[in-house]
């Protein structure tokens, strides 16, 4: 993430319930998104190891002021030895003038690029 310092910087991650990486666990994040300090609480609502998919539902924090039922799903699909990552953001705007969650999507794009560079050089 160092190559995209203004997108998202996590300052703190607190486990409130359950265990990291286990369905139903609740994590609170303190982070900077587009230069603004924010917080979010999320519940890990689904890990599907067989289909290589994970999803989180945001239920408290700055993103929940803008969006209802914000769910982020990341899925990895392998075709001909190549991994393809799909990030889906399901949301509903609370008010029509609220922005689309482009900053959140851009974070995942940047993260995926950084992971690709880290793994494949």
BALOBA-1460 file (C-alpha; in Angstrom, 3 decimals):
// residues 121
<rec num="1" residu="x" x="0.000" y="0.000" z="0.000"/>
<rec num="2" residu="x" x="2.989" y="2.280" z="0.256"/>
<rec num="3" residu="x" x="2.696" y="3.245" z="-3.415"/>
<rec num="4" residu="x" x="-0.799" y="4.662" z="-2.787"/>
<rec num="5" residu="x" x="-0.414" y="6.605" z="0.470"/>
<rec num="6" residu="x" x="-3.478" y="8.823" z="0.009"/>
<rec num="7" residu="x" x="-5.992" y="6.042" z="-0.655"/>
<rec num="8" residu="x" x="-6.285" y="4.087" z="2.582"/>
<rec num="9" residu="x" x="-3.983" y="3.854" z="5.548"/>
<rec num="10" residu="x" x="-4.982" y="1.616" z="8.455"/>
<rec num="11" residu="x" x="-3.945" y="2.937" z="11.861"/>
<rec num="12" residu="x" x="-5.583" y="0.348" z="14.073"/>
<rec num="13" residu="x" x="-7.448" y="-2.931" z="13.935"/>
<rec num="14" residu="x" x="-9.306" y="-4.193" z="17.044"/>
<rec num="15" residu="x" x="-10.975" y="-7.559" z="17.382"/>
<rec num="16" residu="x" x="-14.267" y="-7.085" z="19.276"/>
<rec num="17" residu="x" x="-15.788" y="-10.548" z="18.939"/>
<rec num="18" residu="x" x="-14.696" y="-13.988" z="17.796"/>
<rec num="19" residu="x" x="-11.347" y="-14.766" z="16.178"/>
<rec num="20" residu="x" x="-9.566" y="-13.286" z="13.181"/>
<rec num="21" residu="x" x="-10.508" y="-15.148" z="10.015"/>
<rec num="22" residu="x" x="-13.588" y="-16.835" z="11.525"/>
<rec num="23" residu="x" x="-17.165" y="-16.261" z="10.346"/>
<rec num="24" residu="x" x="-19.034" y="-13.909" z="12.660"/>
<rec num="25" residu="x" x="-15.943" y="-12.156" z="13.980"/>
<rec num="26" residu="x" x="-16.302" y="-8.395" z="14.501"/>
<rec num="27" residu="x" x="-13.381" y="-6.073" z="13.748"/>
<rec num="28" residu="x" x="-13.128" y="-2.322" z="14.213"/>
<rec num="29" residu="x" x="-10.806" y="-0.377" z="11.922"/>
<rec num="30" residu="x" x="-9.354" y="3.115" z="12.315"/>
<rec num="31" residu="x" x="-8.036" y="4.308" z="8.967"/>
<rec num="32" residu="x" x="-7.505" y="7.229" z="6.630"/>
<rec num="33" residu="x" x="-9.405" y="7.206" z="3.348"/>
<rec num="34" residu="x" x="-8.751" y="10.021" z="0.881"/>
<rec num="35" residu="x" x="-7.007" y="12.048" z="3.579"/>
<rec num="36" residu="x" x="-9.794" y="11.764" z="6.194"/>
<rec num="37" residu="x" x="-9.589" y="9.817" z="9.473"/>
<rec num="38" residu="x" x="-12.441" y="7.317" z="9.683"/>
<rec num="39" residu="x" x="-13.617" y="4.245" z="11.568"/>
<rec num="40" residu="x" x="-15.584" y="1.171" z="10.573"/>
<rec num="41" residu="x" x="-16.897" y="-1.942" z="12.272"/>
<rec num="42" residu="x" x="-17.329" y="-4.998" z="10.124"/>
<rec num="43" residu="x" x="-18.521" y="-8.536" z="10.599"/>
<rec num="44" residu="x" x="-16.904" y="-11.331" z="8.638"/>
<rec num="45" residu="x" x="-20.041" y="-12.853" z="7.204"/>
<rec num="46" residu="x" x="-18.686" y="-15.473" z="4.893"/>
<rec num="47" residu="x" x="-15.537" y="-17.430" z="4.149"/>
<rec num="48" residu="x" x="-15.843" y="-19.998" z="1.390"/>
<rec num="49" residu="x" x="-12.443" y="-21.684" z="1.069"/>
<rec num="50" residu="x" x="-13.603" y="-24.070" z="-1.645"/>
<rec num="51" residu="x" x="-14.745" y="-21.205" z="-3.896"/>
<rec num="52" residu="x" x="-12.000" y="-18.828" z="-2.654"/>
<rec num="53" residu="x" x="-14.414" y="-16.127" z="-1.551"/>
<rec num="54" residu="x" x="-14.696" y="-13.904" z="1.523"/>
<rec num="55" residu="x" x="-17.217" y="-11.202" z="2.429"/>
<rec num="56" residu="x" x="-17.517" y="-8.521" z="5.102"/>
<rec num="57" residu="x" x="-20.507" y="-6.446" z="6.099"/>
<rec num="58" residu="x" x="-19.926" y="-2.952" z="7.443"/>
<rec num="59" residu="x" x="-22.410" y="-2.168" z="10.205"/>
<rec num="60" residu="x" x="-21.010" y="0.853" z="12.033"/>
<rec num="61" residu="x" x="-18.770" y="3.827" z="11.275"/>
<rec num="62" residu="x" x="-18.218" y="6.527" z="8.684"/>
<rec num="63" residu="x" x="-19.119" y="4.398" z="5.664"/>
<rec num="64" residu="x" x="-22.472" y="3.554" z="7.252"/>
<rec num="65" residu="x" x="-23.373" y="7.252" z="7.293"/>
<rec num="66" residu="x" x="-23.286" y="7.180" z="3.489"/>
<rec num="67" residu="x" x="-24.345" y="3.620" z="2.613"/>
<rec num="68" residu="x" x="-26.902" y="1.054" z="3.776"/>
<rec num="69" residu="x" x="-25.976" y="-2.617" z="3.908"/>
<rec num="70" residu="x" x="-22.441" y="-2.114" z="2.593"/>
<rec num="71" residu="x" x="-21.022" y="-5.576" z="1.850"/>
<rec num="72" residu="x" x="-17.596" y="-6.156" z="0.315"/>
<rec num="73" residu="x" x="-16.891" y="-9.508" z="-1.333"/>
<rec num="74" residu="x" x="-13.544" y="-10.647" z="-2.718"/>
<rec num="75" residu="x" x="-13.420" y="-13.720" z="-4.947"/>
<rec num="76" residu="x" x="-10.409" y="-15.390" z="-6.573"/>
<rec num="77" residu="x" x="-10.964" y="-17.543" z="-9.638"/>
<rec num="78" residu="x" x="-8.186" y="-19.517" z="-11.308"/>
<rec num="79" residu="x" x="-8.341" y="-20.054" z="-15.077"/>
<rec num="80" residu="x" x="-5.519" y="-21.764" z="-16.964"/>
<rec num="81" residu="x" x="-3.156" y="-21.210" z="-14.044"/>
<rec num="82" residu="x" x="-3.920" y="-17.487" z="-13.789"/>
<rec num="83" residu="x" x="-5.670" y="-16.020" z="-10.728"/>
<rec num="84" residu="x" x="-8.378" y="-13.422" z="-11.333"/>
<rec num="85" residu="x" x="-9.554" y="-11.310" z="-8.389"/>
<rec num="86" residu="x" x="-13.056" y="-9.849" z="-8.347"/>
<rec num="87" residu="x" x="-14.049" y="-7.293" z="-5.728"/>
<rec num="88" residu="x" x="-17.764" y="-6.600" z="-5.434"/>
<rec num="89" residu="x" x="-19.216" y="-3.795" z="-3.343"/>
<rec num="90" residu="x" x="-22.939" y="-4.176" z="-2.687"/>
<rec num="91" residu="x" x="-24.446" y="-1.031" z="-1.222"/>
<rec num="92" residu="x" x="-27.415" y="1.276" z="-1.131"/>
<rec num="93" residu="x" x="-26.998" y="5.034" z="-0.899"/>
<rec num="94" residu="x" x="-28.724" y="6.509" z="2.146"/>
<rec num="95" residu="x" x="-29.270" y="9.781" z="0.270"/>
<rec num="96" residu="x" x="-29.127" y="10.290" z="-3.513"/>
<rec num="97" residu="x" x="-26.530" y="13.055" z="-3.145"/>
<rec num="98" residu="x" x="-24.070" y="10.738" z="-1.361"/>
<rec num="99" residu="x" x="-21.047" y="9.672" z="-3.427"/>
<rec num="100" residu="x" x="-20.681" y="6.220" z="-4.902"/>
<rec num="101" residu="x" x="-18.055" y="4.174" z="-2.987"/>
<rec num="102" residu="x" x="-15.393" y="4.732" z="-5.657"/>
<rec num="103" residu="x" x="-12.695" y="5.428" z="-3.034"/>
<rec num="104" residu="x" x="-13.324" y="2.031" z="-1.444"/>
<rec num="105" residu="x" x="-13.157" y="0.326" z="-4.835"/>
<rec num="106" residu="x" x="-9.971" y="2.224" z="-5.710"/>
<rec num="107" residu="x" x="-8.413" y="0.954" z="-2.496"/>
<rec num="108" residu="x" x="-9.043" y="-2.652" z="-3.531"/>
<rec num="109" residu="x" x="-7.690" y="-1.989" z="-7.017"/>
<rec num="110" residu="x" x="-4.513" y="-0.507" z="-5.533"/>
<rec num="111" residu="x" x="-4.208" y="-3.324" z="-3.008"/>
<rec num="112" residu="x" x="-4.570" y="-5.940" z="-5.748"/>
<rec num="113" residu="x" x="-1.892" y="-4.232" z="-7.858"/>
<rec num="114" residu="x" x="0.460" y="-4.052" z="-4.884"/>
<rec num="115" residu="x" x="-0.110" y="-7.728" z="-4.063"/>
<rec num="116" residu="x" x="0.545" y="-8.629" z="-7.691"/>
<rec num="117" residu="x" x="3.839" y="-6.693" z="-7.643"/>
<rec num="118" residu="x" x="4.823" y="-8.244" z="-4.312"/>
<rec num="119" residu="x" x="4.094" y="-11.800" z="-5.436"/>
<rec num="120" residu="x" x="5.301" y="-11.631" z="-9.028"/>
<rec num="121" residu="x" x="7.877" y="-8.839" z="-8.764"/>
